[in-house]
């Protein structure tokens, strides 16, 4: 159960991306069964930076390139649908490519 109170949509994405914090990211990740490592943070920070610049959730290729993390490694870090998990934990909107 999260100790940080934030509003989310029906799918668990932040309703207000300004509510995001590293503490919240750690709690969200724990709820999803992920213990965040430095490698996770590299990917999450890259996704947040790309979203901040473009205004849209980035695809995995862009995150891979920006974070210098191979796509296979991203799938190992976020095994149950990396695009959705990265967006949820990073506090950015659900990627348009995700159904």
N, C-alpha and C positions, 0 to 999 in steps of 0.2 A: 504494500500500500504506500502510495506516495505521500511524503510529508510536505511537499511544495504544492500549494493549491493553484491550479491553472485551469482555464477553460479549454476544452478540446471539442472537435467536431465528432460526429457519430463514429468515425473510423479511428479516432485517437490522435489526429494531427492537431497541433496547437491552433486555437482560434485566433490568437494574436501572437505573431512571431516575436514581438518585443518582450513577451513573457519568458523567453528562453534564457537559460543560464547553464553554466557547466554543472552546477548542482542538480538542476532539473534533468539534464542530459544523462547524468549518472543514474538517477532514479528511473528514468524511462528505460534505459538500457537494462538495468537490473530486472525490471518488470518483464522485459523481453528475453531474459535469460542470457544477457551479454555483460561481461565484465570488461569495461573499457580500458584498453591499453594505449600506449603511445601511437601504435599503428592505427587504431580506431580513430584517435583524435586527429591524426594527419588527414584521414579521409573526411571526417566530419567537418573539420575546419576548411578544407578545400571546397566541400559542397556549400557551406555557408558563404564563403567568399564569392563563389560563382553566382549563387542566387542573389547575393547583395548587388553584384555588378549588373546582372542581366534581368533581374526581377522574376526569374522563372527557376523552378527546380531543375538542376542539371541532370543530364543523362550520365550513365556509368562511364562512358568513354571520356567525357570531359573531367569527371572526378578522378578517374584513373590517371589521366595525363597531368592534371594540376597537382595531385598528391604524390605523383611518381610511385603509384602503387599499381601493380599489374591487376587486371580485372579478375584473374583467378584468385589472387590474394584477397580482393574485396569480397568475393563470394565466400571465402573461408572466414573472413572477419564477420560478415553479416549473412549467415547461411540461409535464412528463411525469407528470401526476397530482398536483396541488398538495396535496391532503389527505394522501396517503401521504408525499410528499417532506417536507412541513412536519413531520409527526410523526417521521419518521426523523431529520431534522437537528436538530429541537428535543428529541429524546430522550424523547418521550412515546409512550404506547401507540398502536398502529394504530387509526385511527377505526373504529367499528363499521359505518359506512356503506361502508367499503372491503371489497371481496371479496378 
